Amino acid sequence: MHNAQPPARRTVVVDIERERDYWRQHYQDLPRARAMRSFARYWQVLSAAYDVFLNHPRADAEEGLHLFLQREGVRASPLTETEARDVFGRVWSRIQGTPAP
């Protein structure tokens, strides 16, 4: 029986401080930024995507999204599931170095 594993993804180095600085400058363009009232609160959502990426290195985007939606910071936010999917897609695309969907 063949035990197929997902292909390993390419090595990506994530400078979390640089990412935090980037999002501090751009989070206002994300869904419900005004409702979050501060970058510190939005960072809980954004960092959840990085957490999934770093702690689940074999996860593809679909599995990563599923894990992201379960994170406490995401669930406690005012984001709808559709909005959370959008945020995840933007962060995941940034990590991957591809244009956001």
C-alpha positions in Angstrom: 0.0 0.0 0.0 1.4 3.4 -1.0 1.4 5.9 1.9 1.2 9.2 -0.1 2.1 12.3 1.8 1.4 15.8 0.6 4.3 17.3 -1.3 6.6 19.3 1.0 6.3 23.0 0.5 9.2 25.2 -0.4 11.2 26.6 2.4 9.9 30.0 3.5 11.5 32.2 6.1 9.0 34.3 8.0 10.3 37.4 9.8 7.4 37.9 12.1 8.5 41.4 13.2 8.6 42.5 9.6 5.2 40.9 9.0 3.8 42.7 12.1 5.2 46.0 10.8 3.7 45.4 7.3 0.3 44.6 8.7 0.4 47.5 11.1 0.6 49.8 8.0 -2.0 47.8 6.0 -4.6 46.3 8.4 -7.0 49.3 7.9 -7.8 47.8 4.4 -8.9 44.5 5.9 -12.5 43.6 6.8 -13.9 45.1 10.0 -10.7 47.0 10.8 -12.8 49.8 12.3 -14.8 47.3 14.4 -11.5 45.8 15.8 -10.6 49.4 17.0 -6.9 48.6 17.2 -4.0 46.9 15.5 -3.3 44.8 18.6 -6.7 43.2 18.4 -6.4 42.6 14.6 -3.0 41.2 15.1 -4.6 38.3 17.0 -6.4 37.3 13.9 -3.5 37.9 11.5 -1.0 36.1 13.7 -3.3 33.1 13.8 -2.6 32.6 10.1 1.1 32.7 10.7 0.7 30.3 13.6 -1.0 27.8 11.3 1.6 28.2 8.6 4.5 27.7 11.0 3.0 24.9 13.1 1.5 22.9 10.3 4.1 22.9 7.6 2.4 20.2 5.5 -1.0 21.9 5.5 -2.2 23.2 2.2 -4.3 26.3 1.9 -7.6 24.5 2.5 -6.4 22.7 5.6 -4.7 25.8 6.8 -8.0 27.8 6.5 -9.8 25.1 8.4 -7.2 25.3 11.3 -7.3 29.2 11.1 -11.0 29.4 11.5 -10.8 27.3 14.7 -8.2 29.6 16.4 -9.5 31.5 19.4 -8.3 34.9 18.1 -10.3 34.4 15.0 -13.4 33.0 16.7 -13.4 35.8 19.2 -13.2 38.5 16.5 -16.2 40.2 14.9 -15.3 38.8 11.5 -17.8 36.7 9.7 -16.6 33.4 8.2 -16.4 35.0 4.8 -14.4 37.9 6.1 -12.1 35.6 8.0 -11.5 33.5 4.8 -10.6 36.8 3.0 -8.1 37.7 5.7 -6.6 34.2 5.7 -6.3 34.3 1.9 -4.4 37.6 2.0 -2.0 36.5 4.7 -1.4 33.1 3.1 -0.8 34.7 -0.2 1.7 37.1 1.3 3.5 34.2 3.0 3.6 32.3 -0.3 4.7 35.3 -2.3 1.7 35.2 -4.6 -1.0 37.8 -5.3 -4.0 37.6 -3.0 -7.1 36.0 -4.5 
